[in-house]
Amino acid sequence: MTPRDQLLAVCIPTYRRPHLLQRAVLSAIEAGRPFGTPIIICDDSTDDTNAAVLAELRHAYPHVEVIQNERNLGIDGNIVNAMNHCPARYGWLLGEDDVLTPEAIRVVRAALEREPAAPFLFVNYAAVNEDYSRILKPAALAIDADREIDAASFLAEYGWAAGFIGACVIERAAWNPARAARYIGTWFAHVGGIMEAARDRPIRMIAQPLVWNRTGSPDAFTWTGSMMNVLGGWKRMTDMLKPLFDEQVCRRAASQFVRAHGVHSIAFLAYARAGGALTPELVEREIVSGDFSIMYQWCARALSRVPVSWCHAAHRAWQRISSRPAAIAKS
């Protein structure tokens, strides 16, 4: 049996999507098998939804460990929980529906072995469609070489990209569970924990996309009923960081998040309607009563009444036109 890797572990928070979880874990097994990379799965389902798949995965790979939560911790609570259970020097967070490329763990381990003192390693990622067959965006960040950056500059310019947990490789010694727990409820507790850990130390960034981020489909919305709350959560999280970082840095981080996700655009509203997240009730509760222009409110009201199937079909057509085929990930 390959000895258990002490340098890097893959930490996966999961809920009730066993078939997606299986694909994610198999990708980590393939990438990590030569090194004996531990895979820690924190199951928040509190029932046996994932039991059969988890049993199969443990049988396939001796370094799979399952933590069955006694109570449901919620999305960001379980992300923090997964990192808290990291048994190696570094933990790589991975979503249950995301996929590592075959060379991902080799590349990250090489970076950590060359420069093992970083509290946080950001890993670039690609966006793919719901069946992993098409690349929607080849890289989240258009950076052409690995780089090192101070924590404040990272937060201001690139912090939004770390909202995707698969981009985050965290030094266990720098991670403070209690501090990270302060941010639970913002939906971005892991970013708050990372930025506290990295405050006075450099952050390293890997330019090569090593993760496939599954996005752009109705069931990719794990927070459908809380769309605006999630978007507002980023600002709440950055506001909480103001005692540690300059206020201008935190304001820039909040505005870059809005810009990167196109939150104030009509295209974003159409995307949200295609996924079923934009409903008339949500518009009245969170957009009409929020700090949005009259035109944006009007468009949100109109789009919320367009049949979801129409928006979904239009979104699928646009994906087809604007994307390219991807190599099929192993299932």
Protein Blocks (a to p, Z undefined) as FASTA:
>chain_A
ZZddfkbccddddfbdfklmmmmmmmmmmmmmmnopacddddfklpaklmmmmmmmmmmp
mkbccdddfbdebjmlmmmmmmmmpcbfbdcdddfkbccdfklmmmmmmmmmmmmmbfbd
cdddddddfkopacfbfbfbacfbdcdddfklmmmmmmmmmmpmklpccdfklpcfklmm
mmgonlpmmmmmmmmmmmmaccdddfbacbdcdehifklmmmlmmmmmmmmmmmmmmmmm
mmmpcfklmmmmmmmmmmmnommpmklmmmmmmnomacfklmmmmmmmmccdfklmmmmm
mmmmgcfklmmmmmmmmmmmmmccdddddZZ
